[in-house]
Amino acid sequence: MPDLCTYNYAIIRVVPRVEREEFVNVGAIVSCPARGFLEVAIALDEQRLTTLDATLDLASLRAHLAAFSVICAGGKQAGPIGRLSQRERFYWLSAPRSTIIQISPVHTGLCQDPAAALQHLLHTRVRPSRAESPEARMERVLQEGNVEKDDHTVRLLAISGSLRAVSSNTALLRAAAVLAPKGVEVHVCTDLGDLPHFNPDLEGAEPPVVKDFSARVGAADGIIFSTPEYAHGVPGVLKNALDWLVGGFDFINKPVAIFNASPRSTYALASLTEIITIMSGRIVPEASITVGLREKASDEAGIVAHEELAGMIRAALAAFARAIAQYKAEIAT
């Protein structure tokens, strides 16, 4: 068995609009001086990048990313940088940048084969959706004991943007869990406030609570959001949770329904719609509803007992389940 060797690595990110700090992982660099290894692997998700910025110059981006391979190889083709040592070239490539191409902090690991380590990083940090299909992810979550397996059940994760003990938004989602039709389960997320402040430098070393939250989002068939409006926008706790999902694949193409608890919360609704859209979520209009809880009911029991409200929620959940089934049929073909 080959001896273990120390290697350093960094993740290459593209930040299409620097002022918004949204990024997509596009590659990895691995340096293992003991094996004389310095290579980069790139996997560019052009569709996702142009979703974040439709004006992004992809040709220029590809050219700049190609330069990473040239510099890794060294020699005359890399210009003056090519004359640096392997270690110096790695730290030049992994130095902080302020352009749309940015680099994660450098991490250290042990491996037997640095080339295999590079491919592992590519499949787990850059394109995990290819390494783990949604079906495989669900199977893993099932094996970890988070949910029980039932191939015919639509499982929805309901996320409230309020931390208040008595929240009309949370009450609306809890009522949805009670009113869910046969074949639909609604699980209300109760630990949004436990998530730490979003920090992109923790990518790859996320706290367990963040990993658990992301896994639940990834395993759910769809997400229901309900949020109050603060200062013409969504509350910080909800934006923080969504920020933790931006750099991963758990939310991409995820069916989403929005349950708006107040007709007057138009700014929060517009803001949340924009955020979900830019994150590549799939909002289902026919499953999204606006209700006036203040005028009709204020708690879970009152909502469930209110004939009109209960009917709207049941109809929305049924429409959401149909849309999810249709989406699954589309991707299956």
N, C-alpha and C positions, 0 to 999 in steps of 0.2 A: 504494500500500500504506500503510495507517495506520501512524503512528509507534508504536513500542513505548512503553509506560508502565509505571511501577512500581506494583505492587500488594502489599498485605499480606493474609495469610489465616491463619485458624485453624480447626482441626477441633473440632466439638462432640462430646463423648463423654457417654454415660450410664454411670454406675457404679452398677448396681442395689444392690449391697451394698458400701458404701464400705470397710468393714474388710477386704474380700477383694481389692480393687483390680482386679477384672475389669471390663473396659469394652467397650462397643460404640460404634463411630462412628455418629452419627446425622445429622450435618449439617456444613456448612462456611459460613464467613463470609468475604466478600471485600470489601476496601476499596481503592478506587482514587481518591484525591482529585483527581487530574488530570482524571478523567472524571466527577467528581461521582457516583461509584458506591459504594454501600454496600448489599449485599444478603446474604441468607442463603438457603440451600437445605437442606431437611430431608427425610430418607428414613428413616422409623422402621421398623425390623425388630422388630415386636412379638413375634413368635414366639420370636426369639432372646433378646430381653430377658426374657421370662417363663420361658424355660428357665433363665436365671441366677437369677431370683427370681420365683417364682410369685405372690408377694404384691404385686408392683409395681403401684402405682396408675397405670395407663396414662392415664386421663382427666386426672389432675393433671399428668402428664408432658407430655401433648400441649398442655395449656394453657400451661405454662411455656415450652415450645419456641415456641409461637405468639407469645409476647411478643418473641422475637428479631426477628421481621419487623416488628412495630410499632415497636420501638426503631430499627431500621434506617431506617424511613421517616421517623422524627422527627415533630415537630409536637405539637399538644396531646394527641393520643391517647396519646402516649408519656409524658405527665406531665412532671415536672421534667427528666428525662433527655432528653426530646425537644428541649429548648432548647439542649442542647450542640451543638457543631460536629460535623460528620460524623466527623472524625478522633477527637474525644473520645468520641463514641458507640461507635466501633469498639473503642477501648481499654477502654471500660467493659464492653462485651460480652465482650472477650477476656481480661479480668482473671481471675486464678486464683480458683477457688472450692473450697469444701469440701463442697458438696452432691452429690447424685447426678448433677447436670448439671455437667460439668467441661469445661475448654477446654485444648486443646493449646498449646504455645508458639507464638508468632506467627512466621510465616515470610514471606519476601519473594521476589517473582518479577517477571518481565517478561512482558507480554502485549500483544496488539493489541486484544483485546476482553475486558474484565473479566467480562462475562456468560458468555462462552464458557469463560473460566478457571474460573469458579464451577461450571459444569456438568461440566467436566473433573475437578475435585476431587471432585464428588459421585459420579461414575462410577468413579473410580480409588481413592478413599480411603474412601468410605462404602459403596458398593454395587458393588464390582468384579466380583462374580459376574454382574451383569447386563451389565457392559461386556465381560467376557471369560468365555465359557462354558467349562465343563470341557474340551470338545472343542477350543476355540480355544487354551486354555492348553496342552493337550497338544501341539497342533500347533506352538505357539511353542517349547516345550521341545525338541521334536524338531528343529526348524530350528536351534536353538542347539547341537545336537550332543550333548545329554546322553544320549539313548537312540536306538536305531534303531526305525523304525516297523514295527509288526506288529499289525494290527488284532485278531488273534486271541489275542494273548498277554496274560495277566493279570500286571501288574507290581506287585510288592509291595516296599515299603520296610521293612526290618527295623531297629529301633532298640533298642540295648542301653542299659540304665541304668547300666552299669559301664564305667569307663575302665581297669580293670585289664588288663595285658597278657595274663594268664592268667585269663580270666573264664568261669565256667560258663554265664552268660547269653549272652555273645557266642558261645561255642562252640555253644550250642544253635541260635542264629540262623544261624551259618555252616553247621551241619549241615543246617538247613532249606534253605539255598541249594543244597546238593549234592543233597538228596533231593526237590527240587521236581518234581512230575509234569510231563509234557509240557503245554506251553501256559501254564506258570507260571514266572515268573522272580522270584527273591528277591535284592534288592540290599541288602547290609548297610551301614548308615551307620557310617562310621568317624571322623567329625570332630566329634562332639558336644562334645568338650572344647575345640574352637576357638571356640565361640560365646561372645561376651562376656556379662557379667552383664546380665540383662534391665533395660531402662530405657525406660519408656513415652514419655519425652520425645524419644526417637530415632525415634518413629513417623514414617514418611515419609522418613527419612534413615538407614535401617537400614544397618549395615555390609554389605559384599558377602557375607560368609559367612552372615549371617542371611537375606538375600534368596535366596541359593542354597539354603539349607536349606528355606525356606518353599516355593520353587518345586518342589523334589523331593517334598515332602509333597503339594503340590497336584497334581502330575503322576501320582503313584502311584495305582493302583486301590485299594490298601488298605495298611494299616500293621500290622506285627507288632511288639509290644513284648515285651521280656523284661528284667526288672529285679531286682536283689537288694533286700534289705530292710535299711535302715539306720535305727536308732532308731525302729522301728515305723512307717516311712514309706518313700517313694521317695527315692533319692539326689538331692541338690541339682542335679546336672548334668542329670538328666532333667527335673526340675521347671522348671529354667531354660529348657530347650529348648521345653517346652510353653508356658511363659509368653510366649515370642516369637510363638506362634501364636494366642494368645487374641484379639488385636485384629483379626485378618484373617479371610479366608474359606476358606483352604486346608484347614482341618481340619473344617469344618462338614459333617456327614453323611458323613464319611469312614468306610468300613468298617474295623473294627479287630479284630485277634485278639491275645490275650495268651497268651504262652508262659511259664508259671511254672516255673522250674527247681528249685524246692524246695517241697515240701508244707508246710514250716514257715513260709514267707513269706506268712502270711495278712494281716498288717497292710499290707504293701506292695501286695499284690493288691487289697485293699479300697480303699486310698488311690488307686491308679492307676485303678481302676474309677470312683471318684467323680469324679476329675479329668476323665477322658475323657467321662463322661456330662455333666458341667456344661459342657464345651466343645462339646457337640452331636456328638460322635463316635458311631458306630453299632457297638457291640460285638457281635460274632457269637459267641454262646455255643458253638455246635457246632464252631467253629474254634479255640476257646481251650482249652488243655490245661495240666495240672499234671503234671510228671514229677519223679522222684527221681533226679537225676543223681549225687548223692553216692554213692548205693548201687549205681548201675548203670554209669556212665561219667563221665569227667571232661573229655574233650576232644572236638574235632570228629570225629576219626577213630573214637574209641570209640563215639560216639553213632551215627555212620553204620553201623558194623559191628554194633551191638546190634539184633537183630531186632525186639524189642518196641518199643524207642524209635523206631526208624526207621519202623515201621508206624504208630505214633501220629502222628508228624510228617507222614507222607505223607497220612494220613486227614484230619488237621486242615487241611492245605493244600488238599486236594481240596474239603473242605467250605467253606473260605473262598472258593475260586474259584467254587463254585456260588452261594454267597450274594451275591457281587459281581455275577455274571451276572444273578441275579434282581433285585438292586437296580437295575442299569442298565436292565433291561427295565421296571421300575416307573416310573422317571423318564422313560423314553422315551415312555410313554403319558400 
